[in-house]
Structure formats: structure tokens, C-alpha cells
């Protein structure tokens, strides 16, 4: 399995607040959530728990950012990232999925290199769709974020993902099917939705297709002077 090149991935994240007014955008949302956090919290002193949690979260965040992900929220034992929100990202579904694959590999490598760390597994859920994006809050406490069913479904999916796995919805799978191999899982019932959400487990990255995509994107950046 291969990732995408450093030249393609190491793009700047400036412009976080570039779009402060509300607007509708198609984005890809990913949540990474610890499996069995309550049990872990009962076994580790608070100071050690926070230190360990930060070690794992930094590992995941670094991979998400390298793949153009905007880190949007922390939920204690989870992190939410968004692609194509404040910064345009045409291949947002693919980059989010590749980032999730890379994050799971990075967590596995971290545990291999630091065997004394408490073993933590993350489930990652990804969904693509329309959201409302903008700065929300009060005048002295504003936060750029995205809201809507797309976010809620991604969060719901993540709540049931097995540790060490990446699950995506059909809306994401349709956009990455040329690059990612998946297998269908049991559909997900979501409150407020008439039809169950189709779910797929990510198996691997198609090496040849990913390399072709990588090369084409790099050529595009050269033509634009990137």
C-alpha cells in the first residue's frame, strides 16, 4: 500500500478563517474515536491518561493535516477533521480516505515503536455531503465549523466502527472507488433517516491508480505555479 507524495500532500493550511460567513459546501468529514475509552480511563491515572491520549491524537492529527485535513473539533477521546471546508480541495473524499488509512498505519507503528504505551485502538468513520460552513458562536468566541446531516452521519458511523478500521459511506465510496478497494458492511440505521445508510470497510489503496492520481495532481500544481 502506498501513500500520496510529499509534494502533493505538504500543502499550507493558511486561510482557516477565510470563509467566515455561512455557506453551503460539499465536504468530507472524518471522525477518529477511541474504542473502549471508559475502560481505559478506569485503569490509568488522570495525568497519565491525558499524556497518552495526546500522544495518540497528535499521531492522527499529523497524518490528517499532511493530507490537507482541517482539524475542527476535539471531543475528549475523539477528533474531527474536514476536507474542502475553508480551503478548496477538489479531491476531498480521496484525500480524507487516504489520510484515514495512513492514520491507522501510523497508530500501529506508534504502538510497535513504543511497546510500553497503553494499547489504544481508533475507529475512523468518513462521510461526504453538503454542510453549512461558517463561523458560529458569540462575538468574543467564534469558531469556524461545519454542521448538518453529513456531520451527524459521520459521527454516527464512527460510533460503531471497529477499532483499527476505516468505514466510509456510499457517498464517499462513489468518489474513491477508482482508488480504494472496499467491502460492503451492514447498513447503518440513522435516526431521522427513512433509508439505512450504506457502509463500506476500506481494505486498501489501489497502488497504480493512486500513483496516476498523484502524478496528475502534481502536474496540475506545476502548471499553476504551485
N, C-alpha and C positions, 0 to 999 in steps of 0.2 A: 504494500500500500504506500502511495506517495502523497505528499502534500503539494501545495502550490508554491511557486518560487518566492524567495525573499523579495525580489524586485517587485513582484506583484502585490505582495502582502504588506510590506512595510510602508503603508500609506499614512499620511498625517491625519490626526483626529481633530484638528482645529475646526472652529465653526460650530461647536456644540450648541451654542445658543443662537445660531444663525436664523432659525425659524422660530420666533417666539410666539407669533400669532397662531391661532388654531387653523389646522388644515387637514384634509383627508389625504392619506398616503397609503400605498401598498407597502408593507414591510414584512420582514420575517423576524419572529420573536422566539427566543430560546430561554428556557429556564434550566438551571442546573441545581439539583436539590439533593441533599444528603439523605441516604437511606438509613433508617434506624437512629436518627439523631437523639431521640428521647432516651434510648438505652445507653447511648454513648455519654450523654450528659450526666446520667446517673452514676457513671463509673469513673469519671475524670474530674479532678478539682477544677473550679471555675477558671482560674488563671491559666492552667494548662489547656483547658478546653478551648479558650479563646485563641491561644497561641497556635494550637493545632489547626483550628478552623481557618485561621488566617493563612497558614502555610498552604493548605489545600485550595482555598479560594484564590489566592494570588496565582497559583499554578494555572487554574482555569481561566482567570481574567486575562493573564498574559497571552494565552492562546486566542481567546476571543478578540482581544484588541489587535493582535497581529493579523487577524483575518477581517479587519475593518468593523468589528462589532463595537457598538456604543454601549458601555456598561451603564444601565439605567437605574436599577434598584437592587438593594440587598434586603433579604427577608430573614436575617439571622443565620439560618443554615442554608440559604439559597442565594443565587444571584440571577438577575435577569439582564439579558443583552438584546439589543435591537439592531437590525440592519436596514438601511435605507430610510432612516428617520430624519435626523438633522443634516445628514450628509448623503448625497445621492450615491447609490450603489446598485447598478443595474443588475448584477448577478447575486442579489442579496440572499436568495434561497440556497444557492450552491455554496456561497461563502460561509453561511451560517452552519450548514451541514458539515462542510469540511472542518470548520472550527470545532464543532462538537466531537467529530471523530478524533481530531488532534487533542482535544481536552481530555478525552478518556484515555488516550495513549499516554499523555503527559502525567496523569494521575497514577497510572500503572507504573510508569517509570519512576515517579517520585517514591512510591512505596518500595520499589526494588532497591533504589539507592539509599533510602533511609528506613531500614527494616525495623528500627525501634519506634517509629511513629505509629500511633494507633491507626489501625486499618479502617479507612473510610471509603465508601463507595458512593458515587453520584449517579443519579438518573437524569438524563437530559431529554427534554421534550421540545419539539420545534413545530411552529405553525406559521403559515403565510396567509396574509389577507389584508383587508382595509382596516385602518385605525384612524382615530382622531389624534393628531400630534400637536403639541404646543406646550407653552409654559403655564403650569397650573399652580395655584396656591394663593397667598396673600401678598401684598406689595413688598413686605420685607422678608418673604420666604417663598420664592418661586422655584419651581422645578420643571425642567423640560422632561416630558414623559409622553407615553402613548397609552390610549385607553380604547376599550371596545371588546367585542366578542372574540376577535383574533387573539388578544392577550389572554382573555379568560380561558379559551380553549387550550392555549399553550400551557397555562398553569395547571389546568385540569389534567391534561395529558401527562405532564411531568409528575403529578402526584401518584401515578400508577406505573411509571416506567421502572423496570428492574434496574438494580444497581449495576453500573458498568455498561449500560446500554444507551443507545440513542434511538428514540422513536420520533417519527415525523407524521404529519397528517397528509391526506391525499393532496391537499392544495400545495404543499411543499414538494411532495414526491413527483407531481406532474412537472415541476420546474427543474428537477435534478435527475430525472430518470435516465438521461443520456450519460451521466457521470457517476451515479451511485447505484449499487445493487442493494435491493431491499427484499424483505419478505413480509407478506401481509400478516397482521395480527388481528385479534378480536376487536371489532369496532367498539368505540367508546360512547357510552351514553352521557350526554351533557344536558344539564338542567336548562330548560328553556328552548331546546332544540328538538324539532319534530323527528329528524332523522339522525341516527347514530353517526358519529364521525369516524371515517375510515382511517385506520392507523397502520403504519409500516415500521418495521425494525430495520435500521440501517445495518447492512452487513459489511460493505467495503466500498472503497473508492476505485472506480474503473481507471486504471493507470493510464492507458493510451488516450482515452477521452479527456481526462484531466490534464494531461500534458499538452494536448492540442488546444484546449481552452486556455491554459496558462500562456502558451506561446502567442495566441491570437490577442490576448489581453495585453501582453507586454508590447506587441507591435502597435496596438492602439495607443498605448501610453507614449510610445516613442513618437508616433505621428502627431500627437497632441503636445509634444514637448515635455511629457512627464518624466 
